[in-house]
Amino acid sequence: MHDSRLNEWFVPKFGPLRFRVAIGMLFLPYTGMCVSFTVIGSLLADEILWDRLTAIVLIYLLALGVSAHALDSIGSKRKPWGNVFSDKALLIVAVTALAIAYTIGIYYIILYVPFLAIIAVLEGFFLLAYNLELFNGKFHNNLSFSISWGGLPLLAGYVMQTNSISILAFVASSITALVAYAEIRVSRPYKELRRSSNEEREKILTYERMLKLLSIGSIGVASSMVILRVLLL
C-alpha cells in the first residue's frame, strides 16, 4: 500500500527506500504550511524577538512535523507507509521529538510567555487524540485538524512574541484554520482516489494542484512577510 505514497509529489525520487519513506512521512509541504502559520502569527506582533520566532518554528517542526506524523503512522489503521519502520522505532522518534519540543516550550513558558502553556496543552491533546485516533477516533476529523494545524499555530506564534492575544490574532487564526480545513478537505478524497483508482488521473492532478497551492502558497506568504519585516528593520 505504501507504494502509492512513494509516488507522492513531495517524496524524493532518489535514494534508498528507508530514506524516501522517512522524508515522505514528514509531509514537508504540509508541515511547512503549519510552521508558516507560526511565522505569520509571530510577525503580527509590533516588535519581533527573533529567538522566539526561531524557537516556535522549531517546536512545531518537531512536534507536528516529526512527532505527529510518526504517531499517525502508528495509529493509522491503513499503514499508508507500510512497515518500513517498526512501531517501536516510530515511537522512539515521536517521543524524542516531542520531548525536545516541550523542553523548549517549557523554557519559554517559565521565563517569558506563561500564556503559551494553554496552547501547549491544547496542541498536546490534539496531537495524541488526532494522530493516535484515541476516543474511538472522535477527534480524528477535519475540525480538529483545522484547529490544531491552522488556528492554534498562528496563535502560538503571536503568543510567543507578546504573551497575549489580540483581535487581529484571532481573526488571522480563523483564516489559517480555514486554510488548514481546505487542505484536509482536499487531501482526503485525493488520498482515496490514489488508493483506489488509476482511471481518474485528471481529478487526482487537480486535487494535487490544489494541495500544492495551499501549502506552497502559505509558505510563500510567510516567507514574504519575513523578508518585508527584515527590510523594514
N, CA, C and O of each residue as an XYZ file, in Angstrom:
932
protein
N       0.816     -1.216      0.000
C       0.000      0.000      0.000
C       0.848      1.264      0.000
O       0.440      2.301     -0.523
N       2.037      1.165      0.595
C       2.857      2.371      0.698
C       3.435      2.805     -0.633
O       3.936      3.923     -0.751
N       3.372      1.902     -1.687
C       3.929      2.258     -2.983
C       3.270      3.505     -3.552
O       3.944      4.344     -4.150
N       1.937      3.635     -3.368
C       1.240      4.798     -3.897
C       1.709      6.077     -3.217
O       1.768      7.127     -3.856
N       2.036      6.007     -1.955
C       2.521      7.189     -1.239
C       3.938      7.556     -1.671
O       4.315      8.727     -1.656
N       4.714      6.553     -2.054
C       6.063      6.836     -2.517
C       6.056      7.629     -3.821
O       7.057      8.248     -4.182
N       4.943      7.609     -4.514
C       4.820      8.368     -5.757
C       4.264      9.771     -5.533
O       4.033     10.511     -6.489
N       4.048     10.136     -4.270
C       3.563     11.479     -3.959
C       4.578     12.522     -4.433
O       5.777     12.254     -4.505
N       4.075     13.709     -4.753
C       4.926     14.753     -5.317
C       5.985     15.269     -4.355
O       6.990     15.835     -4.785
N       5.770     15.079     -3.050
C       6.719     15.599     -2.064
C       7.719     14.548     -1.589
O       8.533     14.830     -0.710
N       7.673     13.349     -2.151
C       8.594     12.283     -1.768
C       9.764     12.252     -2.742
O       9.541     12.264     -3.953
N      11.010     12.214     -2.254
C      12.166     12.163     -3.160
C      12.093     10.966     -4.100
O      11.641      9.886     -3.719
N      12.540     11.171     -5.318
C      12.551     10.096     -6.313
C      13.888      9.350     -6.325
O      14.120      8.486     -7.171
N      14.747      9.690     -5.393
C      16.086      9.098     -5.353
C      16.366      8.575     -3.943
O      15.656      8.900     -2.991
N      17.416      7.757     -3.832
C      17.842      7.275     -2.523
C      17.203      5.959     -2.139
O      16.260      5.507     -2.790
N      17.714      5.335     -1.077
C      17.166      4.056     -0.606
C      15.747      4.213     -0.067
O      15.304      5.317      0.249
N      15.052      3.094      0.029
C      13.649      3.102      0.428
C      13.434      3.769      1.781
O      12.521      4.582      1.927
N      14.257      3.440      2.770
C      14.061      3.996      4.120
C      14.218      5.514      4.115
O      13.499      6.213      4.829
N      15.145      6.020      3.323
C      15.335      7.468      3.212
C      14.099      8.114      2.596
O      13.609      9.127      3.095
N      13.597      7.529      1.513
C      12.442      8.095      0.825
C      11.204      8.084      1.719
O      10.446      9.053      1.756
N      11.009      6.982      2.436
C       9.860      6.892      3.334
C       9.992      7.888      4.483
O       9.019      8.542      4.858
N      11.208      8.004      5.044
C      11.429      8.923      6.165
C      11.099     10.357      5.767
O      10.447     11.078      6.523
N      11.545     10.774      4.582
C      11.242     12.121      4.113
C       9.756     12.259      3.802
O       9.129     13.265      4.132
N       9.202     11.229      3.159
C       7.783     11.274      2.825
C       6.901     11.383      4.047
O       5.909     12.112      4.034
N       7.252     10.660      5.116
C       6.445     10.662      6.332
C       6.395     12.028      7.008
O       5.503     12.289      7.814
N       7.335     12.890      6.688
C       7.339     14.234      7.273
C       6.311     15.140      6.605
O       5.965     16.193      7.141
N       5.816     14.728      5.420
C       4.842     15.550      4.685
C       5.294     17.017      4.677
O       4.568     17.910      5.114
N       6.501     17.237      4.173
C       7.156     18.538      4.319
C       6.344     19.740      3.821
O       6.365     20.779      4.481
N       5.634     19.652      2.697
C       4.851     20.830      2.290
C       3.763     21.186      3.299
O       3.509     22.365      3.546
N       3.115     20.171      3.885
C       2.039     20.421      4.830
C       2.583     20.794      6.210
O       2.002     21.613      6.921
N       3.710     20.175      6.573
C       4.397     20.625      7.784
C       4.844     22.065      7.619
O       4.723     22.876      8.537
N       5.368     22.375      6.428
C       5.795     23.748      6.149
C       4.644     24.727      6.216
O       4.818     25.861      6.661
N       3.459     24.300      5.778
C       2.271     25.141      5.872
C       1.954     25.457      7.330
O       1.702     26.609      7.682
N       1.967     24.431      8.171
C       1.686     24.614      9.597
C       2.717     25.533     10.241
O       2.364     26.461     10.969
N       3.997     25.267      9.968
C       5.070     26.092     10.540
C       4.959     27.531     10.048
O       5.231     28.470     10.797
N       4.558     27.704      8.783
C       4.427     29.066      8.253
C       3.375     29.857      9.013
O       3.485     31.078      9.129
N       2.352     29.178      9.537
C       1.336     29.874     10.323
C       1.918     30.421     11.626
O       1.516     31.490     12.085
N       2.866     29.688     12.222
C       3.514     30.202     13.436
C       4.346     31.444     13.115
O       4.437     32.373     13.918
N       4.947     31.440     11.929
C       5.736     32.599     11.500
C       4.830     33.795     11.278
O       5.133     34.899     11.730
N       3.724     33.584     10.589
C       2.782     34.677     10.341
C       2.265     35.246     11.654
O       2.190     36.463     11.822
N       1.908     34.363     12.585
C       1.451     34.826     13.888
C       2.494     35.639     14.613
O       2.178     36.661     15.222
N       3.729     35.199     14.555
C       4.830     35.927     15.197
C       4.989     37.318     14.599
O       5.221     38.292     15.315
N       4.861     37.399     13.275
C       5.098     38.670     12.583
C       3.950     39.658     12.724
O       4.066     40.808     12.298
N       2.841     39.221     13.319
C       1.748     40.154     13.596
C       2.039     41.026     14.812
O       1.379     42.044     15.022
N       3.022     40.629     15.609
C       3.404     41.406     16.794
C       4.100     42.698     16.374
O       4.730     42.761     15.318
N       3.982     43.713     17.202
C       4.608     45.005     16.885
C       6.126     44.901     16.877
O       6.791     45.441     15.993
N       6.661     44.208     17.860
C       8.106     44.012     17.936
C       8.422     42.525     17.860
O       7.757     41.707     18.496
N       9.440     42.182     17.080
C       9.772     40.781     16.854
C      11.038     40.406     17.618
O      12.078     41.051     17.490
N      10.922     39.347     18.413
C      12.081     38.744     19.061
C      12.419     37.497     18.251
O      11.710     36.493     18.310
N      13.500     37.574     17.501
C      13.794     36.541     16.510
C      14.155     35.203     17.141
O      13.945     34.154     16.533
N      14.695     35.232     18.354
C      14.990     33.950     19.001
C      13.691     33.205     19.331
O      13.635     31.977     19.259
N      12.664     33.951     19.689
C      11.365     33.323     19.988
C      10.708     32.806     18.713
O      10.094     31.739     18.722
N      10.831     33.553     17.615
C      10.290     33.074     16.349
C      10.983     31.771     15.938
O      10.331     30.818     15.511
N      12.295     31.745     16.073
C      13.044     30.524     15.756
C      12.616     29.377     16.650
O      12.486     28.243     16.190
N      12.396     29.663     17.924
C      12.006     28.622     18.881
C      10.643     28.035     18.545
O      10.469     26.817     18.585
N       9.664     28.893     18.212
C       8.317     28.377     17.929
C       8.296     27.590     16.624
O       7.544     26.624     16.493
N       9.112     27.995     15.664
C       9.247     27.227     14.418
C       9.819     25.847     14.721
O       9.323     24.841     14.214
N      10.856     25.798     15.542
C      11.483     24.525     15.886
C      10.516     23.638     16.675
O      10.455     22.428     16.456
N       9.769     24.244     17.584
C       8.786     23.488     18.378
C       7.767     22.806     17.479
O       7.497     21.614     17.630
N       7.204     23.560     16.547
C       6.177     22.986     15.673
C       6.764     22.021     14.652
O       6.114     21.046     14.275
N       7.975     22.283     14.207
C       8.623     21.361     13.282
C       8.831     20.007     13.941
O       8.622     18.969     13.313
N       9.240     20.013     15.199
C       9.467     18.761     15.924
C       8.162     18.098     16.348
O       7.994     16.888     16.192
N       7.241     18.894     16.884
C       6.012     18.326     17.455
C       5.031     17.882     16.372
O       4.608     16.726     16.348
N       4.670     18.807     15.472
C       3.676     18.458     14.465
C       4.299     17.933     13.179
O       3.645     17.227     12.412
N       5.563     18.275     12.944
C       6.216     17.759     11.753
C       6.747     16.353     11.925
O       6.512     15.489     11.080
N       7.460     16.116     13.013
C       8.097     14.816     13.237
C       7.226     13.917     14.111
O       6.820     12.836     13.684
N       6.941     14.363     15.328
C       6.242     13.512     16.286
C       4.834     13.143     15.820
O       4.454     11.973     15.863
N       4.067     14.122     15.380
C       2.683     13.850     14.970
C       2.615     12.851     13.823
O       1.759     11.966     13.819
N       3.507     12.985     12.853
C       3.473     12.079     11.713
C       3.969     10.682     12.079
O       3.502      9.690     11.521
N       4.910     10.606     13.011
C       5.333      9.286     13.485
C       4.188      8.604     14.227
O       3.943      7.413     14.035
N       3.490      9.355     15.071
C       2.344      8.795     15.795
C       1.210      8.439     14.842
O       0.509      7.449     15.050
N       1.031      9.237     13.804
C      -0.017      8.954     12.836
C       0.242      7.623     12.128
O      -0.689      6.869     11.848
N       1.509      7.346     11.844
C       1.854      6.072     11.209
C       1.593      4.903     12.149
O       1.247      3.807     11.708
N       1.761      5.144     13.453
C       1.463      4.094     14.437
C      -0.038      3.910     14.576
O      -0.531      2.782     14.613
N      -0.757      5.011     14.654
C      -2.185      4.951     14.942
C      -3.058      4.649     13.749
O      -4.202      4.227     13.914
N      -2.539      4.858     12.537
C      -3.349      4.655     11.346
C      -3.680      3.178     11.130
O      -2.815      2.311     11.249
N      -4.914      2.916     10.818
C      -5.345      1.538     10.566
C      -4.876      1.042      9.202
O      -4.778     -0.163      8.969
N      -4.589      1.976      8.308
C      -4.243      1.582      6.941
C      -2.740      1.508      6.690
O      -2.330      1.022      5.636
N      -1.909      1.968      7.612
C      -0.458      1.923      7.468
C      -0.020      2.389      6.071
O       0.512      1.603      5.286
N      -0.248      3.667      5.772
C       0.000      4.157      4.413
C       1.449      4.023      3.950
O       1.713      3.989      2.749
N       2.389      3.948      4.894
C       3.801      3.823      4.516
C       4.322      2.406      4.716
O       5.530      2.172      4.672
N       3.417      1.465      4.935
C       3.843      0.085      5.104
C       4.559     -0.139      6.427
O       4.301      0.551      7.413
N       5.450     -1.103      6.434
C       6.179     -1.461      7.658
C       7.675     -1.223      7.512
O       8.491     -1.957      8.069
N       8.021     -0.192      6.758
C       9.433      0.138      6.568
C      10.088      0.453      7.902
O      11.233      0.071      8.146
N       9.351      1.156      8.771
C       9.823      1.438     10.131
C       8.893      0.753     11.114
O       7.674      0.810     10.953
N       9.446      0.109     12.126
C       8.634     -0.573     13.127
C       7.921      0.441     14.014
O       8.334      1.596     14.113
N       6.852     -0.004     14.654
C       6.141      0.865     15.590
C       7.052      1.316     16.724
O       6.942      2.444     17.204
N       7.952      0.433     17.152
C       8.877      0.786     18.232
C       9.792      1.919     17.804
O      10.008      2.866     18.561
N      10.333      1.828     16.591
C      11.221      2.878     16.094
C      10.469      4.198     15.947
O      10.987      5.258     16.299
N       9.253      4.126     15.427
C       8.438      5.331     15.259
C       8.092      5.960     16.605
O       8.064      7.183     16.739
N       7.829      5.114     17.600
C       7.502      5.627     18.927
C       8.705      6.330     19.547
O       8.553      7.367     20.193
N       9.888      5.778     19.357
C      11.107      6.409     19.874
C      11.305      7.779     19.228
O      11.620      8.756     19.908
N      11.118      7.838     17.921
C      11.256      9.111     17.206
C      10.213     10.114     17.701
O      10.533     11.276     17.950
N       8.965      9.661     17.841
C       7.881     10.545     18.271
C       8.129     11.104     19.663
O       7.988     12.306     19.886
N       8.496     10.242     20.594
C       8.708     10.661     21.980
C       9.912     11.595     22.077
O       9.866     12.592     22.799
N      10.983     11.283     21.361
C      12.187     12.118     21.401
C      11.908     13.512     20.858
O      12.265     14.513     21.479
N      11.265     13.571     19.687
C      10.961     14.865     19.077
C      10.023     15.680     19.956
O      10.196     16.889     20.111
N       9.031     15.010     20.530
C       8.062     15.714     21.373
C       8.715     16.206     22.668
O       8.409     17.297     23.149
N       9.602     15.406     23.218
C      10.300     15.800     24.445
C      11.151     17.042     24.213
O      11.172     17.951     25.043
N      11.851     17.078     23.089
C      12.673     18.255     22.770
C      11.790     19.477     22.570
O      12.088     20.561     23.071
N      10.693     19.290     21.826
C       9.780     20.415     21.568
C       9.220     20.989     22.861
O       9.189     22.206     23.046
N       8.778     20.113     23.751
C       8.189     20.596     25.005
C       9.240     21.147     25.958
O       8.939     22.025     26.767
N      10.453     20.650     25.876
C      11.535     21.223     26.689
C      11.781     22.673     26.298
O      11.920     23.547     27.154
N      11.834     22.911     24.994
C      11.994     24.291     24.509
C      10.801     25.139     24.927
O      10.960     26.262     25.408
N       9.612     24.595     24.741
C       8.410     25.338     25.094
C       8.325     25.667     26.564
O       7.979     26.789     26.931
N       8.635     24.703     27.409
C       8.573     24.928     28.862
C       9.573     25.988     29.296
O       9.294     26.792     30.185
N      10.735     25.981     28.665
C      11.749     27.008     28.961
C      11.163     28.415     28.754
O      11.288     29.284     29.617
N      10.527     28.618     27.602
C       9.962     29.942     27.325
C       8.725     30.223     28.166
O       8.482     31.369     28.544
N       7.943     29.196     28.461
C       6.763     29.379     29.296
C       7.157     29.852     30.692
O       6.550     30.776     31.234
N       8.160     29.227     31.264
C       8.586     29.568     32.622
C       9.201     30.961     32.694
O       8.934     31.717     33.628
N      10.018     31.295     31.710
C      10.778     32.546     31.781
C      10.094     33.752     31.135
O      10.285     34.884     31.580
N       9.293     33.516     30.084
C       8.824     34.657     29.303
C       7.337     34.660     28.960
O       6.690     35.703     29.049
N       6.790     33.522     28.573
C       5.435     33.532     27.990
C       4.547     32.462     28.640
O       4.236     31.456     28.003
N       4.141     32.664     29.882
C       3.317     31.657     30.557
C       1.999     31.363     29.840
O       1.460     30.262     29.953
N       1.485     32.339     29.109
C       0.230     32.145     28.397
C       0.341     31.049     27.329
O      -0.663     30.461     26.928
N       1.563     30.785     26.877
C       1.784     29.752     25.871
C       1.431     28.362     26.404
O       1.198     27.443     25.619
N       1.389     28.200     27.714
C       1.073     26.903     28.315
C      -0.306     26.411     27.891
O      -0.513     25.209     27.720
N      -1.248     27.332     27.720
C      -2.604     26.943     27.312
C      -2.569     26.287     25.938
O      -3.182     25.242     25.721
N      -1.846     26.910     25.015
C      -1.747     26.359     23.671
C      -0.965     25.048     23.686
O      -1.288     24.121     22.944
N       0.063     24.972     24.529
C       0.859     23.744     24.626
C      -0.005     22.565     25.063
O       0.143     21.459     24.545
N      -0.899     22.800     26.009
C      -1.794     21.738     26.482
C      -2.785     21.341     25.385
O      -3.006     20.154     25.144
N      -3.373     22.330     24.729
C      -4.336     22.050     23.665
C      -3.690     21.295     22.510
O      -4.240     20.309     22.019
N      -2.516     21.763     22.077
C      -1.831     21.097     20.968
C      -1.418     19.672     21.355
O      -1.489     18.757     20.535
N      -0.988     19.492     22.604
C      -0.623     18.155     23.063
C      -1.813     17.213     23.015
O      -1.679     16.053     22.624
N      -2.965     17.707     23.408
C      -4.183     16.887     23.368
C      -4.524     16.489     21.935
O      -4.738     15.312     21.646
N      -4.574     17.478     21.039
C      -4.920     17.174     19.656
C      -3.894     16.270     18.992
O      -4.243     15.399     18.195
N      -2.624     16.484     19.325
C      -1.566     15.670     18.735
C      -1.787     14.190     19.038
O      -1.670     13.342     18.153
N      -2.103     13.892     20.285
C      -2.313     12.497     20.681
C      -3.673     11.978     20.223
O      -3.772     10.885     19.665
N      -4.722     12.769     20.462
C      -6.074     12.307     20.149
C      -6.292     12.153     18.653
O      -6.930     11.194     18.216
N      -5.776     13.075     17.870
C      -5.974     13.015     16.421
C      -5.123     11.923     15.786
O      -5.640     11.083     15.051
N      -3.833     11.928     16.062
C      -2.929     11.041     15.346
C      -2.993      9.596     15.815
O      -2.764      8.683     15.021
N      -3.299      9.370     17.079
C      -3.441      8.003     17.565
C      -4.890      7.526     17.496
O      -5.212      6.396     17.862
N      -5.753      8.418     17.015
C      -7.182      8.107     16.868
C      -7.774      7.595     18.185
O      -8.488      6.593     18.223
N      -7.449      8.328     19.273
C      -7.975      7.981     20.590
C      -9.464      8.292     20.668
O     -10.022      8.951     19.791
N     -10.104      7.801     21.744
C     -11.545      8.030     21.956
C     -12.360      7.567     20.744
O     -13.297      8.237     20.308
N     -11.975      6.403     20.216
C     -12.648      5.813     19.050
C     -12.602      6.723     17.822
O     -13.513      6.723     16.994
N     -11.534      7.485     17.728
C     -11.364      8.357     16.571
C     -12.248      9.579     16.568
O     -12.423     10.216     15.530
N     -12.817      9.923     17.732
C     -13.760     11.040     17.814
C     -13.128     12.363     17.386
O     -13.808     13.229     16.834
N     -11.825     12.519     17.641
C     -11.155     13.778     17.312
C     -10.325     13.687     16.034
O      -9.620     14.628     15.671
N     -10.420     12.536     15.353
C      -9.706     12.390     14.080
C     -10.629     12.879     12.962
O     -11.162     12.092     12.180
N     -10.796     14.187     12.915
C     -11.725     14.766     11.942
C     -11.199     16.096     11.416
O     -10.179     16.603     11.885
N     -11.902     16.653     10.440
C     -11.454     17.882      9.779
C     -11.409     19.072     10.728
O     -10.519     19.915     10.620
N     -12.366     19.150     11.663
C     -12.403     20.277     12.588
C     -11.180     20.272     13.500
O     -10.536     21.304     13.690
N     -10.866     19.113     14.059
C      -9.686     19.006     14.923
C      -8.425     19.372     14.163
O      -7.552     20.064     14.688
N      -8.332     18.913     12.937
C      -7.161     19.217     12.118
C      -7.048     20.718     11.867
O      -5.966     21.292     11.993
N      -8.152     21.346     11.516
C      -8.106     22.774     11.191
C      -7.723     23.614     12.409
O      -7.058     24.641     12.274
N      -8.143     23.180     13.596
C      -7.780     23.893     14.820
C      -6.315     23.697     15.153
O      -5.591     24.663     15.395
N      -5.873     22.431     15.165
C      -4.513     22.136     15.635
C      -3.444     22.451     14.607
O      -2.314     22.767     14.978
N      -3.772     22.373     13.310
C      -2.792     22.635     12.263
C      -2.925     24.018     11.648
O      -2.034     24.461     10.924
N      -4.027     24.706     11.927
C      -4.231     26.011     11.321
C      -4.393     27.142     12.312
O      -3.636     28.112     12.284
N      -5.384     27.024     13.194
C      -5.673     28.112     14.124
C      -4.667     28.257     15.245
O      -4.125     29.341     15.459
N      -4.412     27.172     15.965
C      -3.516     27.239     17.119
C      -2.071     27.606     16.767
O      -1.448     28.352     17.522
N      -1.510     27.114     15.653
C      -0.139     27.517     15.326
C       0.028     29.025     15.176
O       1.019     29.588     15.640
N      -0.936     29.685     14.528
C      -0.815     31.136     14.397
C      -0.900     31.812     15.759
O      -0.123     32.721     16.053
N      -1.842     31.373     16.592
C      -1.950     31.946     17.933
C      -0.683     31.686     18.729
O      -0.249     32.543     19.500
N      -0.079     30.504     18.551
C       1.158     30.183     19.270
C       2.272     31.152     18.889
O       3.022     31.616     19.748
N       2.375     31.454     17.594
C       3.394     32.400     17.153
C       3.200     33.779     17.750
O       4.161     34.428     18.161
N       1.947     34.227     17.798
C       1.656     35.550     18.348
C       1.899     35.582     19.854
O       2.504     36.519     20.376
N       1.424     34.551     20.544
C       1.607     34.484     21.995
C       3.090     34.410     22.348
O       3.527     35.008     23.331
N       3.859     33.680     21.550
C       5.295     33.553     21.808
C       5.978     34.914     21.815
O       6.950     35.123     22.541
N       5.467     35.840     21.004
C       6.064     37.174     20.937
C       5.524     38.112     22.009
O       6.261     38.954     22.524
N       4.250     37.975     22.346
C       3.578     39.010     23.137
C       3.058     38.546     24.499
O       2.762     39.370     25.365
N       2.948     37.227     24.688
C       2.302     36.667     25.881
C       0.887     37.219     26.047
O       0.431     37.473     27.162
N       0.206     37.399     24.918
C      -1.163     37.923     24.935
C      -1.880     37.496     23.658
O      -1.285     36.914     22.751
N      -3.186     37.806     23.615
C      -3.990     37.541     22.426
C      -4.662     38.846     22.002
O      -5.068     39.647     22.844
N      -4.772     39.049     20.709
C      -5.429     40.252     20.207
C      -6.537     39.861     19.234
O      -6.602     38.723     18.769
N      -7.400     40.819     18.939
C      -8.458     40.589     17.951
C      -7.843     40.239     16.602
O      -8.330     39.352     15.902
N      -6.769     40.940     16.241
C      -6.093     40.674     14.969
C      -5.609     39.230     14.909
O      -5.759     38.564     13.885
N      -5.026     38.746     16.009
C      -4.528     37.369     16.043
C      -5.673     36.370     15.910
O      -5.539     35.360     15.219
N      -6.795     36.647     16.565
C      -7.954     35.755     16.465
C      -8.492     35.702     15.031
O      -8.807     34.629     14.518
N      -8.593     36.862     14.399
C      -9.086     36.907     13.018
C      -8.136     36.160     12.090
O      -8.566     35.376     11.244
N      -6.843     36.412     12.258
C      -5.846     35.752     11.419
C      -5.851     34.246     11.643
O      -5.694     33.477     10.695
N      -6.029     33.821     12.889
C      -6.050     32.386     13.185
C      -7.283     31.716     12.580
O      -7.243     30.542     12.213
N      -8.375     32.470     12.480
C      -9.571     31.939     11.824
C      -9.307     31.691     10.345
O      -9.780     30.710      9.771
N      -8.546     32.594      9.741
C      -8.210     32.445      8.317
C      -7.295     31.238      8.103
O      -7.515     30.448      7.185
N      -6.274     31.094      8.944
C      -5.362     29.955      8.773
C      -6.061     28.637      9.105
O      -5.730     27.597      8.536
N      -7.030     28.681     10.026
C      -7.817     27.477     10.306
C      -8.624     27.074      9.068
O      -8.750     25.887      8.766
N      -9.163     28.055      8.363
C      -9.911     27.775      7.131
C      -8.993     27.219      6.046
O      -9.390     26.340      5.281
N      -7.773     27.731      5.981
C      -6.807     27.209      5.010
C      -6.489     25.747      5.322
O      -6.444     24.909      4.422
N      -6.267     25.447      6.610
C      -5.999     24.065      7.012
C      -7.214     23.183      6.737
O      -7.072     22.033      6.322
N      -8.401     23.722      6.967
C      -9.630     22.963      6.695
C      -9.741     22.643      5.208
O     -10.103     21.529      4.828
N      -9.425     23.628      4.373
C      -9.464     23.399      2.932
C      -8.453     22.329      2.537
O      -8.734     21.482      1.689
N      -7.275     22.372      3.154
C      -6.230     21.388      2.834
C      -6.675     19.969      3.168
O      -6.493     19.057      2.361
N      -7.254     19.777      4.344
C      -7.641     18.423      4.744
C      -8.869     17.961      3.958
O      -9.012     16.768      3.694
N      -9.750     18.880      3.584
C     -10.918     18.505      2.777
C     -10.492     18.036      1.390
O     -11.105     17.130      0.824
N      -9.459     18.641      0.848
C      -8.943     18.217     -0.457
C      -8.110     16.950     -0.319
O      -8.155     16.067     -1.175
N      -7.355     16.871      0.764
C      -6.426     15.753      0.956
C      -7.132     14.415      1.071
O      -6.647     13.414      0.544
N      -8.264     14.379      1.748
C      -8.934     13.099      1.977
C      -9.409     12.447      0.667
O      -9.073     11.287      0.427
N     -10.172     13.138     -0.186
C     -10.555     12.487     -1.452
C      -9.362     12.222     -2.363
O      -9.356     11.260     -3.130
N      -8.348     13.091     -2.271
C      -7.124     12.888     -3.060
C      -6.473     11.553     -2.701
O      -6.088     10.788     -3.585
N      -6.350     11.277     -1.399
C      -5.742     10.016     -0.963
C      -6.604      8.822     -1.352
O      -6.084      7.781     -1.755
N      -7.905      8.971     -1.233
C      -8.795      7.872     -1.588
C      -8.691      7.525     -3.068
O      -8.657      6.350     -3.433
N      -8.640      8.545     -3.919
C      -8.523      8.310     -5.353
C      -7.192      7.654     -5.707
O      -7.136      6.767     -6.559
N      -6.127      8.093     -5.051
C      -4.812      7.498     -5.325
C      -4.783      6.030     -4.920
O      -4.115      5.211     -5.552
N      -5.520      5.708     -3.851
C      -5.522      4.318     -3.388
C      -6.388      3.410     -4.264
O      -6.073      2.235     -4.457
N      -7.471      3.961     -4.786
C      -8.492      3.095     -5.385
C      -8.634      3.186     -6.894
O      -9.260      2.322     -7.507
N      -8.059      4.224     -7.508
C      -8.335      4.412     -8.933
C      -7.128      4.921     -9.696
O      -6.417      5.819     -9.244
N      -6.912      4.333    -10.859
C      -5.915      4.837    -11.795
C      -6.591      5.453    -13.017
O      -5.925      5.866    -13.966
N      -7.919      5.510    -12.980
C      -8.681      5.955    -14.135
C      -9.067      7.424    -14.062
O      -9.471      8.011    -15.065
N      -8.945      8.022    -12.876
C      -9.336      9.420    -12.726
C      -8.097     10.276    -12.524
O      -8.003     11.055    -11.576
N      -7.158     10.112    -13.432
C      -5.872     10.807    -13.346
C      -6.034     12.317    -13.317
O      -5.354     13.002    -12.552
N      -6.926     12.839    -14.144
C      -7.104     14.290    -14.213
C      -7.643     14.852    -12.899
O      -7.215     15.918    -12.456
N      -8.580     14.138    -12.277
C      -9.117     14.590    -10.999
C      -8.040     14.542     -9.914
O      -7.958     15.439     -9.076
N      -7.223     13.500     -9.934
C      -6.116     13.383     -8.980
C      -5.155     14.550     -9.140
O      -4.719     15.139     -8.151
N      -4.824     14.884    -10.381
C      -3.914     16.000    -10.641
C      -4.514     17.334    -10.209
O      -3.800     18.221     -9.741
N      -5.823     17.471    -10.367
C      -6.496     18.701     -9.922
C      -6.385     18.859     -8.416
O      -6.056     19.935     -7.917
N      -6.662     17.776     -7.691
C      -6.518     17.812     -6.237
C      -5.075     18.118     -5.847
O      -4.823     18.893     -4.925
N      -4.141     17.506     -6.551
C      -2.724     17.714     -6.239
C      -2.328     19.174     -6.437
O      -1.593     19.736     -5.625
N      -2.809     19.781     -7.505
C      -2.523     21.203     -7.744
C      -3.091     22.072     -6.632
O      -2.459     23.041     -6.211
N      -4.267     21.732     -6.165
C      -4.889     22.492     -5.073
C      -4.062     22.367     -3.798
O      -3.871     23.350     -3.082
N      -3.574     21.169     -3.513
C      -2.751     20.958     -2.319
C      -1.441     21.721     -2.424
O      -0.971     22.298     -1.443
N      -0.857     21.725     -3.603
C       0.375     22.486     -3.811
C       0.133     23.976     -3.603
O       0.938     24.666     -2.979
N      -0.983     24.461     -4.133
C      -1.315     25.887     -3.996
C      -1.483     26.271     -2.536
O      -0.969     27.301     -2.101
N      -2.205     25.444     -1.772
C      -2.456     25.748     -0.365
C      -1.175     25.707      0.459
O      -0.917     26.614      1.251
N      -0.374     24.665      0.280
C       0.820     24.504      1.103
C       1.932     25.459      0.691
O       2.475     26.181      1.526
N       2.269     25.462     -0.591
C       3.360     26.322     -1.055
C       2.945     27.793     -0.966
O       3.773     28.660     -0.687
N       1.672     28.064     -1.202
C       1.194     29.439     -1.066
C       1.330     29.958      0.354
O       1.730     31.103      0.564
N       0.995     29.114      1.341
C       1.127     29.513      2.752
C       2.582     29.783      3.107
O       2.897     30.765      3.780
N       3.463     28.903      2.648
C       4.894     29.090      2.898
C       5.387     30.365      2.234
O       6.205     31.095      2.794
N       4.879     30.625      1.029
C       5.277     31.837      0.315
C       4.836     33.106      1.024
O       5.588     34.079      1.078
N       3.626     33.106      1.568
C       3.137     34.273      2.311
C       4.015     34.533      3.534
O       4.416     35.669      3.785
N       4.307     33.485      4.285
C       5.141     33.631      5.478
C       6.538     34.121      5.116
O       7.089     34.992      5.790
N       7.110     33.561      4.053
C       8.457     33.963      3.630
C       8.477     35.427      3.197
O       9.414     36.160      3.513
N       7.448     35.845      2.478
C       7.363     37.243      2.033
C       7.250     38.190      3.222
O       7.849     39.265      3.230
N       6.478     37.781      4.221
C       6.338     38.615      5.415
C       7.648     38.734      6.162
O       7.970     39.805      6.677
N       8.409     37.658      6.229
C       9.726     37.716      6.877
C      10.645     38.671      6.145
O      11.315     39.500      6.762
N      10.676     38.552      4.811
C      11.546     39.427      4.013
C      11.168     40.884      4.200
O      12.039     41.736      4.379
N       9.867     41.178      4.161
C       9.420     42.555      4.336
C       9.779     43.084      5.714
O      10.200     44.232      5.861
N       9.609     42.231      6.724
C       9.913     42.665      8.092
C      11.395     42.940      8.259
O      11.780     43.897      8.930
N      12.226     42.108      7.655
C      13.681     42.313      7.739
C      14.081     43.597      7.007
O      14.930     44.348      7.487
N      13.483     43.843      5.868
C      13.800     45.032      5.100
C      13.387     46.305      5.823
O      13.984     47.362      5.620
N      12.362     46.204      6.670
C      11.872     47.378      7.382
C      12.614     47.648      8.689
O      12.375     48.658      9.352
N      13.519     46.732      9.055
C      14.268     46.914     10.307
C      15.163     48.158     10.226
O      15.869     48.475     11.183
